[in-house]
Amino acid sequence: MKSIIVNSLWLIIDKLLKLSVGLIVSVWIVRYLGPEWFGKFNFLNALIVLFGVLISFGSEGILVRMLVSEPEKRDEVLLSSFWIHFVFGILAFLLSCFTLLILKPNEDLYFLLFLLSLPSFFRCFSVVRFVFEAKLEIKFIVWAENIVFLLLSAIRIYLISYQFPFLALFISFAAEGVISSLSIYFLYVKVNGILHLRLPNMTRVKRILSDSLPLFLAGLAIIVYMKVDQIMIGSMLGDSQLGFYSVGVRWSEFWYFIPIGLASSFFPNLIKLKNELSLDYEKRFLILHGMVFWIAFLGALAVQIFAVPLVNFLYGDLFESSASILKMHIWSGIFVFWGVAGGNFFLIENLQKYTVWKSLFGLVVNVILNYLWIPYYGIMGAAIATLISQFCASTLFLAFFRDLRPLLRFQLSSLFVWDLVFILLKRRKT
């Protein structure tokens, strides 16, 4: 348990550092670009993120599981993952270009799309990070990524201070992703030796793709219903409205690293407890769900108090509508946190088939509500649609299937803080 907590703390420290610095820099960026260009940037970024889920093909958890269960096959697993990321990275870019052509045929944004997509081509080098995750040695990744992040953040402040063209700022975004991936790779080489690039074992590639397919489809659906609102707003209401909406959503989503860090750190230990048929298996899941719920709930309450003065202070009166979006959108974090924590359950119990259907359920609800509400309620309609769709996908869906009801029980039990405290106290005594 200690190693899990330490690994989680490293992930949280990593994100907190990026958050504290990133928030300061992001305020400068929003003020510098203004609503229209910030809207354009977020529209292109939404396309890149949407098709970027194709690059890993949902294999993150599968790769960690393989590296934990088959450590002797490390190079074979990494090499197969490298080529999956490389090929799908090119395909993701082509799909982004095609979608941009359909949605904004009259805007010349292709070079900017290519520039912002450059990190996608280099993600294949960062697959070695899963070795560090499997060994609960995430601190090495934290150091590498944060050095790059701090350096590029300083460069962005310099560019904005001296009024460089917008293009220079966009180049810095691309550079951060490229350098981070290469840094992780060279760190792996230093610790574990070089990974010799050669043709992969196609049997292993097929196995990764086969095991990951349900997770990929689920991840695609999740990304679609998390980004479709921005794409639809940009197409239906224009770049400026998307700029206002994106400010609120960015603050609402900034802390999603917390459940991801906690879930990633719990994952290897949960696999071990499951294999050992330990009675602590369900208790550990309950602890995880309780932690993420109370963090999300208390954080959402705080936002109701501070959203308006925070947005007005940082961005000025021009972005006042962003505060209303933040206050509504933040509540969807509860269901996002639960969904991330429950992702471990689907993997360990081999229930990946359900992840596809639950994500499609949320996607359908989100698209329908956005289509109906954005024309009438504007960006607030999109925020409410996101909240309802997250509830449907992460919680309501679980009630329909017997195999998933234990996960629903974890969620409902996590509402009762005294049960969580009792379990933690009991563990300390033993």
Secondary structure, 3 states (H helix, E strand, C coil): CHHHHHHHHHHHHHHHHHHHHHHHHHHHHHHHHHHHHHHHHHHHHHHHHHHHHHHHCCCHHHHHHHHHHCHHHHHHHHHHHHHHHHHHHHHHHHHHHHHHHHHCCCCCCHHHHHHHHHHHHHHHHHHHHHHHHHCCCCHHHHHHHHHHHHHHHHHHHHHHHCCCCHHHHHHHHHHHHHHHHHHHHHHHHHHHCCCCCCCCCHHHHHHHHHHHHHHHHHHHHHHHHHHHHHHHHHHHCCHHHHHHHHHHHHHHHHHHHHHHHHHHHHHHHHHHHHHCCCCHHHHHHHHHHHHHHHHHHHHHHHHHHHHHHHHHHHHCHHHHHHHHHHHHHCCHHHHHHHHHHHHHHHHHCCCHHHHHHHHHHHHHHHHHHHHHHHHHHHHHHHHHHHHHHHHHHHCHHHHHCHHHHHHHHHHHHCCCHHHHHHHHHHHHHC
